[in-house]
Amino acid sequence: MKDTIQKEATFKSDINSVWNAISKQEEISKWFLEADFKAEKGYAYTFSSKDEGCEPIIGIVISADPYLLIYTWEVKGTNIETTVEWKLEAINGGTKLTLEHSGISNYAADTAIKMFESFSGGWDNCINGLTGFLGN
């Protein structure tokens, strides 16, 4: 079973615009999920979906250095902690984003496979939302 989902995307937007989109509560809430979030080490955040049947995501910010954001990720009620890492790199003409979601094997066998598939599709949708938000 794979334990880590990795997604990459490039944006025409400058690195600070992408950083703000993934680290500022107001911006996250526009393109991703309703957020109670601060890019500050130790901050206990909550992401909430308006979709029926979706449990909130809770976690703690582990690191929020410029252009590297890492936080724990727990679907409320599962008591299973995984880790999400956003890494930004300035490239000629824009920004490269690398997203990693690891620790999915912390779920029990069959559940881990289902969660891996669910998270992988969810992150594709997330990157599409971010692309639209940035106008890229």
DSSP file (Angstrom, degrees, kcal/mol; ACC not computed):
  #  RESIDUE AA STRUCTURE BP1 BP2  ACC     N-H-->O    O-->H-N    N-H-->O    O-->H-N    TCO  KAPPA ALPHA  PHI   PSI    X-CA   Y-CA   Z-CA
    1    1 A M              0   0    0      0, 0.0     2,-0.2     0, 0.0   104,-0.1   0.000 360.0 360.0 360.0 131.8    0.0    0.0    0.0
    2    2 A K        -     0   0    0      1,-0.1     3,-0.1   102,-0.1   114,-0.1  -0.496 360.0-169.1 -70.8 143.0    1.3    3.4   -0.9
    3    3 A D        +     0   0    0     -2,-0.2   101,-1.7     1,-0.2     2,-0.4   0.636  63.7  55.3-106.3 -20.4    1.6    5.7    2.1
    4    4 A T        -     0   0    0     98,-0.2     2,-0.5    99,-0.1    98,-0.2  -0.961  59.3-156.5-127.3 130.3    2.2    9.1    0.4
    5    5 A I  E     -A  101   0A   0     96,-2.7    96,-2.4    -2,-0.4     2,-0.4  -0.866  17.0-169.5 -96.1 133.0    0.3   11.0   -2.1
    6    6 A Q  E     +A  100   0A   0     -2,-0.5     2,-0.4    94,-0.2    94,-0.2  -0.993   7.3 177.9-128.1 131.0    2.4   13.5   -4.1
    7    7 A K  E     -A   99   0A   0     92,-2.6    92,-3.2    -2,-0.4     2,-0.4  -0.972   6.7-166.2-127.9 143.2    1.0   16.2   -6.4
    8    8 A E  E     +A   98   0A   0     -2,-0.4     2,-0.3    90,-0.2    90,-0.2  -0.972  11.3 167.0-128.8 146.8    2.8   18.8   -8.4
    9    9 A A  E     -A   97   0A   0     88,-2.1    88,-3.4    -2,-0.4     2,-0.4  -0.987  21.8-144.0-151.6 152.0    1.6   21.9  -10.2
   10   10 A T  E     -A   96   0A   0     -2,-0.3     2,-0.3    86,-0.2    86,-0.2  -0.952  15.8-165.7-119.5 145.0    3.0   25.0  -11.7
   11   11 A F  E     -A   95   0A   0     84,-2.8    84,-2.5    -2,-0.4     7,-0.1  -0.938  27.5-139.2-127.7 147.6    1.4   28.4  -11.6
   12   12 A K  S    S+     0   0    0     -2,-0.3    -1,-0.1    82,-0.2    84,-0.1   0.643  79.4 100.4 -76.7 -14.6    2.0   31.6  -13.5
   13   13 A S  S    S-     0   0    0     82,-0.1    -2,-0.2     1,-0.1   122,-0.0  -0.335  84.3-101.4 -70.7 151.3    1.5   33.5  -10.2
   14   14 A D    >>  -     0   0    0      1,-0.1     4,-1.8    80,-0.1     3,-0.5  -0.300  35.2-105.3 -70.6 161.3    4.4   34.7   -8.2
   15   15 A I  H 3> S+     0   0    0     79,-0.3     4,-2.7     1,-0.2     5,-0.2   0.821 118.0  55.3 -60.5 -35.5    5.5   32.7   -5.1
   16   16 A N  H 3> S+     0   0    0      2,-0.2     4,-2.4     1,-0.2    -1,-0.2   0.874 106.4  51.2 -68.9 -35.2    4.0   35.2   -2.6
   17   17 A S  H <> S+     0   0    0     -3,-0.5     4,-1.8     2,-0.2    -2,-0.2   0.912 113.4  44.6 -65.3 -41.9    0.6   35.0   -4.2
   18   18 A V  H  X S+     0   0    0     -4,-1.8     4,-1.6     2,-0.2    -2,-0.2   0.918 112.2  52.6 -67.9 -43.1    0.6   31.2   -4.0
   19   19 A W  H  X S+     0   0    0     -4,-2.7     4,-1.4     1,-0.2     3,-0.3   0.927 109.7  48.6 -57.6 -46.3    1.9   31.3   -0.5
   20   20 A N  H  X S+     0   0    0     -4,-2.4     4,-2.0     1,-0.2     7,-0.3   0.888 107.7  55.7 -62.3 -38.2   -0.9   33.6    0.6
   21   21 A A  H  < S+     0   0    0     -4,-1.8    -1,-0.2     1,-0.2    -2,-0.2   0.834 116.4  35.6 -64.4 -32.6   -3.5   31.4   -1.1
   22   22 A I  H  < S+     0   0    0     -4,-1.6    -1,-0.2    -3,-0.3    -2,-0.2   0.565 126.4  36.8 -96.8  -9.4   -2.4   28.3    0.9
   23   23 A S  H  < S+     0   0    0     -4,-1.4    16,-0.6    -3,-0.2     2,-0.5   0.563  93.9  83.7-122.2 -10.5   -1.6   30.1    4.2
   24   24 A K  B  X  -E   38   0B   0     -4,-2.0     4,-2.8    -5,-0.2     3,-0.4  -0.858  67.1-141.7-102.5 126.5   -4.1   32.9    4.8
   25   25 A Q  H  > S+     0   0    0     -2,-0.5     4,-2.2    12,-0.5    10,-0.3   0.876 100.3  51.8 -50.2 -47.0   -7.4   31.9    6.3
   26   26 A E  H  > S+     0   0    0      1,-0.2     4,-0.6     2,-0.2    -1,-0.2   0.887 114.3  42.6 -62.8 -39.4   -9.5   34.3    4.1
   27   27 A E  H >> S+     0   0    0     -3,-0.4     4,-1.3    -7,-0.3     3,-1.0   0.909 111.2  53.3 -76.0 -41.9   -7.9   33.0    0.9
   28   28 A I  H 3X S+     0   0    0     -4,-2.8     4,-2.7     1,-0.3     5,-0.4   0.907 106.0  55.9 -56.3 -41.9   -8.1   29.3    1.9
   29   29 A S  H 3< S+     0   0    0     -4,-2.2    -1,-0.3    -5,-0.3    -2,-0.2   0.718 104.5  54.3 -66.1 -21.1  -11.8   29.8    2.6
   30   30 A K  H << S+     0   0    0     -3,-1.0    -1,-0.2    -4,-0.6    -2,-0.2   0.843 125.1  16.3 -81.5 -34.8  -12.4   31.1   -0.9
   31   31 A W  H  < S+     0   0    0     -4,-1.3    -2,-0.2    -3,-0.3    -3,-0.1   0.604 133.0  21.7-117.1 -13.8  -10.9   28.2   -2.9
   32   32 A F  S  < S-     0   0    0     -4,-2.7     2,-0.3     1,-0.3    -3,-0.2   0.580 110.9 -32.6-119.2 -93.7  -10.6   25.2   -0.6
   33   33 A L        -     0   0    0     -5,-0.4    -1,-0.3    16,-0.1     2,-0.2  -0.928  69.7 -82.4-133.8 156.7  -12.6   24.7    2.6
   34   34 A E  E     -F   48   0C   0     14,-1.8    14,-2.9    -2,-0.3     2,-0.4  -0.458  62.9-154.7 -58.0 126.4  -14.0   27.1    5.2
   35   35 A A  E     -F   47   0C   0    -10,-0.3     2,-0.6    12,-0.2    12,-0.2  -0.905  41.8-175.4-123.4 136.5  -11.0   27.7    7.4
   36   36 A D  E     +F   46   0C   0     10,-2.6    10,-1.7    -2,-0.4     2,-0.4  -0.912  53.8 142.2-110.9  94.1  -10.1   28.6   10.9
   37   37 A F        -     0   0    0     -2,-0.6   -12,-0.5     8,-0.2     2,-0.4  -0.994  36.7-179.9-146.5 139.3   -6.4   28.7   10.1
   38   38 A K  B     -E   24   0B   0     -2,-0.4     2,-2.5     2,-0.2     5,-0.2  -0.989  33.1-129.6-136.5 132.8   -3.2   30.6   10.9
   39   39 A A        +     0   0    0    -16,-0.6     2,-0.4    -2,-0.4    25,-0.1  -0.434  69.4 121.8 -79.9  67.4    0.2   29.7    9.4
   40   40 A E  S >  S-     0   0    0     -2,-2.5     3,-2.5    23,-0.1    21,-0.3  -0.999  72.6-103.4-133.6 129.6    1.8   29.7   12.8
   41   41 A K  T 3  S+     0   0    0     -2,-0.4    21,-0.2     1,-0.3     3,-0.1  -0.260 107.8  18.5 -52.7 130.0    3.6   26.8   14.4
   42   42 A G  T 3  S+     0   0    0     19,-3.5    -1,-0.3     1,-0.3     2,-0.2   0.294  85.7 143.2  91.9  -9.1    1.4   25.2   17.0
   43   43 A Y    <   -     0   0    0     -3,-2.5    18,-2.2    -5,-0.2     2,-0.7  -0.482  46.8-139.4 -69.4 129.8   -1.9   26.7   15.8
   44   44 A A  E     - G   0  60C   0     -2,-0.2    16,-0.2    16,-0.2     2,-0.2  -0.817  31.8-172.5 -90.0 111.9   -4.8   24.2   16.1
   45   45 A Y  E     - G   0  59C   0     14,-2.0    14,-1.4    -2,-0.7     2,-0.3  -0.557  18.7-155.5-106.5 166.3   -6.8   24.6   12.9
   46   46 A T  E     -FG  36  58C   0    -10,-1.7   -10,-2.6    12,-0.2     2,-0.5  -0.984   1.0-165.5-140.4 131.7  -10.2   23.4   11.5
   47   47 A F  E     -FG  35  57C   0     10,-2.9    10,-2.9    -2,-0.3     2,-0.4  -0.970  15.7-168.4-110.9 131.9  -11.2   23.1    7.9
   48   48 A S  E     -F   34   0C   0    -14,-2.9   -14,-1.8    -2,-0.5     2,-0.3  -0.971  10.1-149.7-126.6 137.5  -15.0   22.6    7.4
   49   49 A S        -     0   0    0     -2,-0.4     5,-0.1     5,-0.3     4,-0.1  -0.789  12.2-147.3-101.0 145.9  -16.9   21.6    4.3
   50   50 A K        +     0   0    0     -2,-0.3     2,-0.1     2,-0.1    -1,-0.1   0.569  69.0 110.2 -83.5  -9.8  -20.4   22.7    3.5
   51   51 A D  S >  S-     0   0    0      1,-0.1     3,-1.5     2,-0.1    -2,-0.1  -0.435  80.6-106.1 -68.6 137.4  -21.1   19.4    1.8
   52   52 A E  T 3  S+     0   0    0      1,-0.2    -1,-0.1    -2,-0.1     3,-0.1  -0.379 101.8  18.7 -63.8 136.9  -23.4   17.1    3.6
   53   53 A G  T 3  S+     0   0    0      1,-0.2     2,-0.6    -4,-0.1    -1,-0.2   0.455  89.5 128.3  83.9   1.6  -21.7   14.1    5.4
   54   54 A C    <   -     0   0    0     -3,-1.5    -5,-0.3    -5,-0.1    -1,-0.2  -0.810  50.6-143.4 -94.6 123.2  -18.2   15.6    5.3
   55   55 A E        -     0   0    0     -2,-0.6    22,-0.0     1,-0.1    -6,-0.0  -0.528  27.4 -99.8 -79.4 149.0  -16.5   15.7    8.7
   56   56 A P        -     0   0    0      0, 0.0    20,-2.9     0, 0.0     2,-0.5  -0.262  30.0-127.8 -62.6 155.4  -14.3   18.6    9.6
   57   57 A I  E     -GH  47  75C   0    -10,-2.9   -10,-2.9    18,-0.2     2,-0.3  -0.921  30.5-176.2-104.0 130.9  -10.5   18.3    9.3
   58   58 A I  E     +GH  46  74C   0     16,-2.7    16,-2.1    -2,-0.5     2,-0.3  -0.888  15.0 126.8-125.6 157.8   -8.6   19.2   12.4
   59   59 A G  E     -G   45   0C   0    -14,-1.4   -14,-2.0    -2,-0.3     2,-0.4  -0.990  47.1 -92.6 176.6-175.1   -4.9   19.4   13.1
   60   60 A I  E     -G   44   0C   0     -2,-0.3    12,-2.5   -16,-0.2     2,-0.5  -0.971  34.2-118.1-125.3 136.5   -1.9   21.4   14.3
   61   61 A V  E     -B   71   0A   0    -18,-2.2   -19,-3.5    -2,-0.4    10,-0.3  -0.647  29.2-179.0 -74.1 122.3    0.5   23.5   12.2
   62   62 A I  E     +     0   0A   0      8,-2.4     2,-0.3    -2,-0.5     9,-0.2   0.848  67.4   2.7 -89.0 -42.0    4.0   21.9   12.5
   63   63 A S  E     +B   70   0A   0      7,-2.0     7,-2.7   -23,-0.1    -1,-0.3  -0.995  48.2 175.3-150.0 140.6    5.9   24.4   10.4
   64   64 A A  E     +B   69   0A   0     -2,-0.3     5,-0.2     5,-0.2     3,-0.1  -0.274  26.3 152.8-141.7  49.9    5.1   27.6    8.6
   65   65 A D  E >   -B   68   0A   0      3,-0.9     3,-2.7     1,-0.2    -2,-0.1  -0.475  65.3 -72.0 -74.7 152.7    8.4   28.8    7.2
   66   66 A P  T 3  S+     0   0    0      0, 0.0    -1,-0.2     0, 0.0     3,-0.0  -0.244 120.7   0.7 -50.9 122.7    8.1   30.9    4.1
   67   67 A Y  T 3  S+     0   0    0     -3,-0.1    21,-2.8   -52,-0.1     2,-0.3   0.521 118.7  83.9  75.5  10.0    7.2   28.7    1.3
   68   68 A L  E <   +BC  65  87A   0     -3,-2.7    -3,-0.9    19,-0.2     2,-0.5  -0.907  52.0 175.4-140.3 114.0    7.1   25.5    3.4
   69   69 A L  E     +BC  64  86A   0     17,-2.6    17,-3.1    -2,-0.3     2,-0.4  -0.976   2.0 175.5-122.7 123.4    3.8   24.7    5.2
   70   70 A I  E     +BC  63  85A   0     -7,-2.7    -8,-2.4    -2,-0.5    -7,-2.0  -0.992   6.4 159.4-130.3 133.3    3.4   21.5    7.2
   71   71 A Y  E     -BC  61  84A   0     13,-2.4    13,-3.0    -2,-0.4   -10,-0.2  -0.994  39.7-106.6-148.3 155.9    0.4   20.4    9.3
   72   72 A T  E     - C   0  83A   0    -12,-2.5     2,-0.4    -2,-0.3    11,-0.3  -0.433  32.1-152.3 -74.8 159.0   -1.2   17.4   10.8
   73   73 A W  E     + C   0  82A   0      9,-2.6     9,-2.4   -14,-0.1     2,-0.4  -0.973  19.1 168.9-140.6 118.1   -4.4   16.3    9.2
   74   74 A E  E     -H   58   0C   0    -16,-2.1   -16,-2.7    -2,-0.4     2,-0.6  -0.980  33.0-134.9-135.2 123.2   -7.1   14.3   11.0
   75   75 A V  E >   -H   57   0C   0      5,-0.5     3,-2.4    -2,-0.4     4,-0.5  -0.667  48.5-103.8 -71.2 117.9  -10.7   13.7    9.8
   76   76 A K  T 3  S+     0   0    0    -20,-2.9    -1,-0.1    -2,-0.6   -21,-0.1  -0.134 103.9  21.9 -51.5 131.7  -12.6   14.5   12.9
   77   77 A G  T 3  S+     0   0    0    -22,-0.0    -1,-0.3    -3,-0.0    -2,-0.0   0.237 103.0  85.4  96.7 -12.4  -13.8   11.3   14.7
   78   78 A T  S <  S-     0   0    0     -3,-2.4    -2,-0.1     2,-0.1     3,-0.1   0.761  75.5-148.8 -90.3 -25.4  -11.2    9.0   13.2
   79   79 A N        +     0   0    0     -4,-0.5     2,-0.5     1,-0.2    -3,-0.1   0.760  56.2 128.6  58.6  25.9   -8.3    9.6   15.6
   80   80 A I        -     0   0    0     -5,-0.4     2,-0.5     2,-0.0    -5,-0.5  -0.961  46.0-156.1-114.0 120.6   -6.0    8.9   12.7
   81   81 A E        +     0   0    0     -2,-0.5     2,-0.2    -7,-0.1    -7,-0.2  -0.829  17.5 168.5-101.9 130.5   -3.3   11.5   12.1
   82   82 A T  E     -C   73   0A   0     -9,-2.4    -9,-2.6    -2,-0.5     2,-0.4  -0.694  28.2-118.0-123.4-179.3   -1.6   12.1    8.8
   83   83 A T  E     -CD  72 102A   0     19,-2.6    19,-2.7   -11,-0.3     2,-0.4  -0.982  15.0-161.6-131.3 136.6    0.6   14.9    7.6
   84   84 A V  E     -CD  71 101A   0    -13,-3.0   -13,-2.4    -2,-0.4     2,-0.4  -0.957   9.3-172.1-116.1 133.2    0.2   17.4    4.8
   85   85 A E  E     -CD  70 100A   0     15,-2.9    15,-2.5    -2,-0.4     2,-0.5  -0.992   7.5-168.3-129.1 127.8    3.2   19.4    3.3
   86   86 A W  E     -CD  69  99A   0    -17,-3.1   -17,-2.6    -2,-0.4     2,-0.5  -0.970  10.1-175.3-111.8 122.8    3.0   22.2    0.8
   87   87 A K  E     -CD  68  98A   0     11,-2.6    11,-2.6    -2,-0.5     2,-0.4  -0.983   4.4-164.3-122.7 127.6    6.4   23.2   -0.7
   88   88 A L  E     - D   0  97A   0    -21,-2.8     2,-0.4    -2,-0.5     9,-0.2  -0.868   5.9-175.5-112.4 144.3    6.7   26.2   -3.0
   89   89 A E  E     - D   0  96A   0      7,-2.1     7,-3.1    -2,-0.4     2,-0.3  -0.989  26.1-125.7-139.6 127.4    9.6   27.0   -5.3
   90   90 A A  E     + D   0  95A   0     -2,-0.4     2,-0.3     5,-0.2     5,-0.2  -0.564  37.0 177.7 -70.3 130.3   10.0   30.1   -7.4
   91   91 A I  E >   - D   0  94A   0      3,-2.3     3,-2.4    -2,-0.3     2,-0.3  -0.851  44.1 -70.0-127.9 166.6   10.6   29.2  -11.0
   92   92 A N  T 3  S+     0   0    0     -2,-0.3     3,-0.1     1,-0.3    -2,-0.0  -0.395 122.8   5.2 -58.8 116.8   11.1   31.2  -14.2
   93   93 A G  T 3  S-     0   0    0     -2,-0.3     2,-0.3     1,-0.2    -1,-0.3   0.594 134.3 -22.0  85.4  10.9    7.7   32.7  -14.9
   94   94 A G  E <  S- D   0  91A   0     -3,-2.4    -3,-2.3     2,-0.0     2,-0.4  -0.961  83.5 -46.5 162.6-141.3    5.9   31.5  -11.8
   95   95 A T  E     -AD  11  90A   0    -84,-2.5   -84,-2.8    -2,-0.3     2,-0.5  -0.996  28.1-146.0-140.6 136.9    5.8   29.0   -8.9
   96   96 A K  E     -AD  10  89A   0     -7,-3.1    -7,-2.1    -2,-0.4     2,-0.5  -0.903  18.5-160.9-101.4 131.1    6.1   25.3   -8.6
   97   97 A L  E     -AD   9  88A   0    -88,-3.4   -88,-2.1    -2,-0.5     2,-0.5  -0.943   7.8-170.8-112.9 131.5    4.0   23.6   -5.9
   98   98 A T  E     -AD   8  87A   0    -11,-2.6   -11,-2.6    -2,-0.5     2,-0.5  -0.992   7.4-169.6-119.4 124.8    4.7   20.2   -4.5
   99   99 A L  E     -AD   7  86A   0    -92,-3.2   -92,-2.6    -2,-0.5     2,-0.4  -0.952   3.8-176.3-114.9 129.0    2.0   18.8   -2.2
  100  100 A E  E     -AD   6  85A   0    -15,-2.5   -15,-2.9    -2,-0.5     2,-0.5  -0.993  10.2-172.2-126.2 133.6    2.6   15.6   -0.1
  101  101 A H  E     +AD   5  84A   0    -96,-2.4   -96,-2.7    -2,-0.4     2,-0.2  -0.967  23.6 173.3-121.6 111.3    0.1   13.9    2.1
  102  102 A S  E     + D   0  83A   0    -19,-2.7   -19,-2.6    -2,-0.5   -98,-0.2  -0.707  43.3  53.1-120.1 166.5    1.7   11.1    4.1
  103  103 A G    >   +     0   0    0   -100,-0.4     3,-2.0    -2,-0.2     4,-0.2   0.598  57.2 136.1  89.5  13.4    0.9    8.7    6.9
  104  104 A I  G >   +     0   0    0   -101,-1.7     3,-1.8     1,-0.3    11,-0.1   0.768  62.1  70.4 -67.8 -23.8   -2.2    7.2    5.2
  105  105 A S  G 3  S+     0   0    0      1,-0.3    -1,-0.3  -102,-0.2     7,-0.1   0.535  76.3  84.1 -70.0  -3.4   -1.1    3.7    6.2
  106  106 A N  G <  S+     0   0    0     -3,-2.0    -1,-0.3  -103,-0.1    -2,-0.2   0.741  77.7  83.0 -67.5 -21.8   -2.0    4.8    9.7
  107  107 A Y  S <  S-     0   0    0     -3,-1.8     5,-0.1    -4,-0.2    -4,-0.0  -0.459 101.3 -89.3 -75.1 156.4   -5.5    3.8    8.8
  108  108 A A     >  -     0   0    0     -2,-0.1     4,-3.4     4,-0.1     5,-0.2  -0.272  54.3 -87.0 -64.0 157.2   -6.5    0.1    9.0
  109  109 A A  H  > S+     0   0    0      1,-0.2     4,-1.6     2,-0.2    -2,-0.1   0.789 121.3  27.9 -35.5 -74.0   -5.8   -2.0    5.9
  110  110 A D  H  > S+     0   0    0      1,-0.2     4,-2.0     2,-0.2    -1,-0.2   0.864 122.2  53.9 -65.8 -35.4   -9.0   -1.6    3.7
  111  111 A T  H  > S+     0   0    0      1,-0.2     4,-3.0     2,-0.2    -1,-0.2   0.890 104.3  55.9 -65.0 -38.7   -9.7    1.8    5.1
  112  112 A A  H  X S+     0   0    0     -4,-3.4     4,-2.6     1,-0.2    -1,-0.2   0.903 107.1  49.2 -60.2 -41.8   -6.2    3.0    4.2
  113  113 A I  H  X S+     0   0    0     -4,-1.6     4,-2.0    -5,-0.2    -1,-0.2   0.930 113.9  45.5 -63.8 -45.4   -6.8    2.0    0.6
  114  114 A K  H  X S+     0   0    0     -4,-2.0     4,-2.4     1,-0.2    -2,-0.2   0.904 114.3  48.3 -64.4 -42.1  -10.1    3.8    0.5
  115  115 A M  H  X S+     0   0    0     -4,-3.0     4,-3.3     2,-0.2     5,-0.3   0.889 108.4  54.3 -67.3 -38.6   -8.7    6.9    2.2
  116  116 A F  H  X S+     0   0    0     -4,-2.6     4,-2.5    -5,-0.2    -1,-0.2   0.940 112.2  44.0 -58.5 -47.3   -5.7    7.0   -0.2
  117  117 A E  H  X S+     0   0    0     -4,-2.0     4,-2.1     2,-0.2     5,-0.2   0.906 115.9  47.7 -64.7 -42.4   -8.1    7.0   -3.2
  118  118 A S  H  X S+     0   0    0     -4,-2.4     4,-2.4     2,-0.2    -2,-0.2   0.940 114.6  44.8 -64.7 -48.5  -10.4    9.6   -1.6
  119  119 A F  H  X S+     0   0    0     -4,-3.3     4,-2.9     2,-0.2     5,-0.2   0.901 110.9  54.6 -63.3 -41.1   -7.5   11.9   -0.5
  120  120 A S  H  X S+     0   0    0     -4,-2.5     4,-1.6    -5,-0.3    -1,-0.2   0.933 112.6  42.0 -60.9 -46.8   -5.8   11.6   -3.9
  121  121 A G  H  X S+     0   0    0     -4,-2.1     4,-2.1     1,-0.2    -1,-0.2   0.881 113.4  54.3 -65.3 -38.2   -8.9   12.6   -5.8
  122  122 A G  H  X S+     0   0    0     -4,-2.4     4,-2.3     1,-0.2    -2,-0.2   0.896 107.0  50.0 -62.3 -41.2   -9.6   15.3   -3.2
  123  123 A W  H  X S+     0   0    0     -4,-2.9     4,-2.6     2,-0.2    -1,-0.2   0.846 107.2  54.9 -69.0 -32.7   -6.1   16.8   -3.7
  124  124 A D  H  X S+     0   0    0     -4,-1.6     4,-2.1    -5,-0.2    -2,-0.2   0.944 111.1  45.2 -61.1 -46.3   -6.6   16.8   -7.5
  125  125 A N  H  X S+     0   0    0     -4,-2.1     4,-2.4     1,-0.2    -2,-0.2   0.883 111.1  54.3 -62.0 -38.7   -9.8   18.9   -6.9
  126  126 A C  H  X S+     0   0    0     -4,-2.3     4,-2.5     2,-0.2    -2,-0.2   0.934 108.9  46.5 -61.1 -48.3   -7.9   21.1   -4.4
  127  127 A I  H  X S+     0   0    0     -4,-2.6     4,-2.6     1,-0.2    -1,-0.2   0.880 111.3  52.6 -65.0 -37.5   -5.2   21.9   -7.0
  128  128 A N  H  X S+     0   0    0     -4,-2.1     4,-2.2     2,-0.2    -1,-0.2   0.909 110.1  49.0 -62.6 -41.0   -7.9   22.6   -9.6
  129  129 A G  H  X S+     0   0    0     -4,-2.4     4,-2.4     2,-0.2    -2,-0.2   0.898 111.8  48.3 -63.6 -41.3   -9.6   25.0   -7.1
  130  130 A L  H  X S+     0   0    0     -4,-2.5     4,-2.5     2,-0.2    -2,-0.2   0.899 109.5  53.2 -66.6 -40.6   -6.3   26.7   -6.4
  131  131 A T  H  X>S+     0   0    0     -4,-2.6     5,-2.4     1,-0.2     4,-0.7   0.932 112.1  45.0 -58.5 -47.2   -5.5   27.0  -10.1
  132  132 A G  H ><5S+     0   0    0     -4,-2.2     3,-0.6     1,-0.2    -2,-0.2   0.902 111.7  52.3 -63.6 -42.1   -8.9   28.7  -10.7
  133  133 A F  H 3<5S+     0   0    0     -4,-2.4    -2,-0.2     1,-0.2    -1,-0.2   0.899 111.7  45.9 -61.3 -42.0   -8.5   30.9   -7.7
  134  134 A L  H 3<5S-     0   0    0     -4,-2.5    -1,-0.2    -5,-0.1    -2,-0.2   0.592 111.0-122.7 -78.2 -10.6   -5.1   32.1   -8.9
  135  135 A G  T <<5       0   0    0     -4,-0.7    -3,-0.2    -3,-0.6    -2,-0.1   0.807 360.0 360.0  73.1  29.7   -6.5   32.6  -12.4
  136  136 A N      <       0   0    0     -5,-2.4    -4,-0.2    -6,-0.2    -5,-0.1   0.405 360.0 360.0-100.0 360.0   -3.9   30.3  -13.9
